[in-house]
Amino acid sequence: MHALRKLLICGISAASCLPAFAETRPQIAELSKAVEPKVIEWRRHIHQNPELSNREFKTAEMIAGHLEKLGLEVQTGVAHTGVVGLLKGGKPGPVVALRADMDALPVKERVDLPFASRATAEYNGAMVPVSHACGHDTHVAILMGAAEVLSQMKDQLRGTVKFIFQPAEEGAPKGEEGGAELMVKQGVLQKPTVDVIFGLHISSDTPVGQVEYRSGGIMAAVDNFRIEVKGKQTHGSTPWTGVDPIVTSAQIINSLQTIVSRNMPLTQNAAVVTVGSIHGGVRSNIIPESVEMLGTIRTLDKGMRETVHERVRKIATSVAEANNATVEVNLPHTTRYPVTYNEPQLTAQMLPTLERVAGQDNVLQIDAITGAEDFSFFQEKVPGLYFFLGGLTPGKDRADAPPHHTPDFYIDESGLELGVRLMAELTLDYMEGN
């Protein structure tokens, strides 16, 4: 019987179906505290040596070496650079997967740290600065720490733990597959079949010690798009002798903004349509032949997602036609992530664990956000729980915290030990309860 099906048979609340867990597992607390210096050391090494999506070679080598020392069965080269470690417990039970993403971003770090990144790498044909401006270095270090803790409790485990270190969460390079979608395609949730998966994301504006979660959709689906408007090139002094793709593009961009404001039931869920890049022309007195626009769509509802897609295509086509131009719409273009969806029964089942480990007052339910995560591809196949872990220095104003994906992004390392404990406790509690 599937583990979650048991909860339905209980006929009562999910939490009431759980066995009486220990108030706190002293062994996990002690082991997590003992491994904390290593976690910080690993994090700083990865932070100082960041690698872009599908290029996490050194990071993967470091992870694999650690897992092998712990005696785990280790598989490398999954979805290009991914690493999977298998820890078989001393007793039969479910297979619990724990996931961390490994890749960095093409962002120049501006934070004054002794271990700040000075790395550069090739990104889409150009040399760019590289840094862990989203905290994936902390995710890797936390999961390495959880692997060390759980490996020392192997005989107590009622089941198997699959540690998934995933490349390319930020998106594969042009012309390549990658990330969670490719891992799933290559069978990472099989052999043995995963029953449930847990993941976390550090948050630069959530105070250390706090955990944020949401049942159901917690992060949006994302689809990027490319629109090419094709006109007729001519001299800028005689626009009537050509077809202006720049004016057409401007009208398309303005019209796209009416999709959310006029077509979406915003009292139900949020939606976003953003054009983030527009390129066309080479000088002031030449009307170019074409203009390229790149943008992103964020939705939290399947029906709204379909409506936005339909409206983007129709608006772009109709506006171009009204201006005697033609248009090519690629949607999705290179990225398509589903909604990051926390299975409600699983969330209810594991909420007592979050509250016990972090403290009930430190576990907060949040509204859905329009950021996106390819952890959602795992959740399409098996029940999953994804939550946010505080990384903001206590006492700091959340409003002053630099956002993710920016040069000033900063994480307080004192919150990492809680991440190790949460991943370990979620694993044991799920095994005991199923």
Secondary structure by P-SEA (a helix, b strand, c coil): ccaaaaaaaacccccccccccccccaaaaaaaaaaaaaaaaaaaaaaacccccccaaaaaaaaaaaaaaaccccccccccbbbbbbbbccbbbbbbbbbbbbbbccccccccccccccbbbbcccbbbbbccccaaaaaaaaaaaaaaaaaaacccccbbbbbbbccccccccccccccaaaaaaaccccccccccccbbbbbccccccbbbbbccccbbbbbbbbbbbbbbbbbcccccccccaaaaaaaaaaaaaaccccccccccbbbbbbbcbbbbbccccccccbbbbbbbbbbccaaaaaaaaaaaaaaaaaaaaaaccccccccccccccccccccaaaaaaaaaaaaaaaccccbbbbccccccccaaaaaaccccccbbbbccccccccccccccccccccccccaaaaaaaaaaaaaaaaaaac
